[in-house]
Structures are given as C-alpha cells and as structure tokens.
C-alpha cells in the first residue's frame, strides 16, 4: 500500500512537472515567435525603405552617367580644337620660316 501511494505521488509529481515544463516550453516558444516576428518586421521595414530609395538612386545614377558622357564629349571637342590650333601654329611657323628664308636670300643677293 505504501509503495502504491508513493507510486501515485510520483506519477502525480511527474504529471505536474511535465505540465509545468510543457507550459514553460510553450511560453518560451511564444516569446521566440514574438521576437522573430519583431525582427522580421524590422527587416521588412528596412527592405521597404531601401526599395523606396531605389528609383531615386537609379535616377541619380542616370544623371551622373549623362554628366560623365557630356564631360567626355566636351573633352574630346577641346582636344580637337587644341589639335587644330596646334596644326595652324605649325603651318604658320613653316610659312614664316620659308618667307624669312626667301627674304634673307633676297637681301644676301642684293648685298652682293
């Protein structure tokens, strides 16, 4: 009879302990679920903010690309103008050298 009573008490204690563990486990799982949901909500908010910025960033990138293209075209035009001015300068100098050489030859002949 004592063994049976002890066994019943042990079973009751086991049931009580299992119930407590089950409730505690459920509480911990619910807390974990709430924390996970909060983390997902924060991540979703950050993702939405990043997606909202994307069109503005795309537009700015396109503007910068256009600016770079414009600057490149302007640089090419400047290079062409400098090359043309340089060619005209060298042509002018060649003509001046020829004219001065011819004039010097005339003066030398006139001086003889």
C-alpha positions in Angstrom: 0.0 0.0 0.0 2.8 2.4 0.8 4.5 1.6 -2.5 1.3 2.2 -4.4 0.8 5.5 -2.6 4.4 6.6 -3.3 4.0 5.5 -6.9 0.8 7.6 -7.2 2.5 10.6 -5.7 5.5 10.1 -8.1 3.1 9.9 -11.0 1.2 13.0 -9.8 4.5 14.8 -9.4 5.6 13.6 -12.8 2.4 14.8 -14.4 2.7 18.2 -12.5 6.3 18.6 -13.6 5.5 17.6 -17.2 2.6 20.1 -17.3 4.9 22.8 -15.9 7.6 22.0 -18.4 5.1 22.0 -21.3 3.7 25.4 -20.2 7.2 26.9 -19.8 8.1 25.5 -23.2 5.0 27.0 -24.8 5.8 30.3 -23.1 9.4 30.3 -24.4 8.2 29.3 -27.9 5.7 32.2 -27.9 8.3 34.6 -26.8 10.6 33.3 -29.5 7.8 33.7 -32.1 7.2 37.3 -30.9 10.9 38.2 -31.1 11.2 36.6 -34.6 8.1 38.4 -35.8 9.5 41.7 -34.5 12.9 41.0 -36.2 11.1 40.2 -39.5 9.0 43.4 -39.2 12.2 45.5 -38.7 13.9 43.7 -41.6 10.8 44.2 -43.8 10.7 47.9 -42.9 14.4 48.3 -43.8 13.8 46.5 -47.1 10.8 48.7 -47.9 12.9 51.8 -47.2 15.7 50.5 -49.4 13.2 49.7 -52.2 11.7 53.2 -51.8 15.2 54.7 -52.3 15.9 52.6 -55.4 14.2 54.8 -58.0 15.9 57.9 -56.7 19.3 56.2 -56.8 18.6 54.9 -60.3 17.7 58.4 -61.4 20.8 59.9 -59.8 23.0 57.2 -61.4 21.5 58.0 -64.8 22.1 61.7 -64.2 25.8 61.0 -63.3 26.2 58.8 -66.3 24.8 61.6 -68.6 27.1 64.1 -66.9 30.1 61.8 -67.5 29.2 61.3 -71.1 28.8 65.1 -71.6 32.1 65.8 -70.0 33.8 63.2 -72.1 32.3 64.7 -75.3 33.4 68.2 -74.2 36.9 66.9 -73.5 37.0 65.3 -77.0 35.9 68.6 -78.5 38.6 70.5 -76.6 41.2 68.1 -77.7 40.1 68.5 -81.4 40.3 72.3 -81.0 43.7 72.2 -79.4 45.0 69.9 -82.2 43.6 72.2 -84.9 45.2 75.3 -83.2 48.5 73.4 -82.9 48.4 72.4 -86.6 47.6 76.0 -87.6 50.5 77.3 -85.5 53.0 74.9 -87.0 51.7 75.8 -90.5 52.1 79.5 -89.7 55.7 78.9 -88.4 56.6 76.9 -91.5 55.3 79.6 -93.8 57.1 82.3 -91.7 60.4 80.3 -91.9 60.0 80.0 -95.7 59.2 83.7 -96.1 62.1 84.8 -93.9 64.5 82.4 -95.7 63.4 83.8 -99.1 63.7 87.4 -97.8 67.1 86.6 -96.4 68.2 85.1 -99.7 67.0 88.3 -101.5 68.9 90.5 -99.1 72.0 88.5 -99.5 71.8 88.7 -103.3 71.0 92.4 -103.2 74.0 92.9 -100.9 76.5 91.2 -103.2 
